[in-house]
Amino acid sequence: MANKEMKLLPDTLGQLVNLEQLVLDQCKALQTLPDSIGQLKKLTVLHMRACKSLSSLPDSIGNCTNLIDVSLSKCGALEALPDSIGNWTELEDLSLMKCKSLTQLPASIGNCKKLSFLSLRSCVKLESLPSTLEELSRVRTLDLAMCDNLKMVPTWLVGASWRMDPIDLSRRVKEKARDTMEE
């Protein structure tokens, strides 16, 4: 669904209780989702790629506990994710690539124990990673390329490649991690 003018979805969205997939790609004017999104208990896929005006997600999104695949790539105005994402215990894939306003991830992401793919590529304002990422033993792909504003990379991440397939750290992030370990 590409709609360049829609700014809001109706609150009646929550009445679609059997909805399993919600794809709102390229809804460039969409600013947020209605609180009623939390009523979509069967939702497994949420794609909102290139929703450039999306600045936040409602806390109620954490009630969508069956989410497996969430892509918010190219949501340039998205500054943060709500703590309630820690309720996404079935989540396997999370793409936040090119979320250029994202400055941090909530510590509650450590509760997403099934997460195996996490892309933060080109999150240029991302300053830190929560230490709870270490608790995600199923992560096989962690993409941090071009996250040049990362001030600190947890030391466990430098030695984590034994359990990950491709780990993509930009050269600058690798240098920062080494500098942090030497201090």
Secondary structure, DSSP 8 states (H G I E B T S, - for coil): ---SS-----GGGGG-TT--EEE-TT-TT-----GGGGG-TT--EEE-TT-TT-----GGGGG-TT--EEE-TT-TT-----GGGGG-TT--EEE-TT-TT-----GGGGG-TT--EEE-TT-TT--B--GGGGG-TT--EEEETT-TT--B--HHHHTGGGG-S-EEE-HHHHHHHHHHHH-
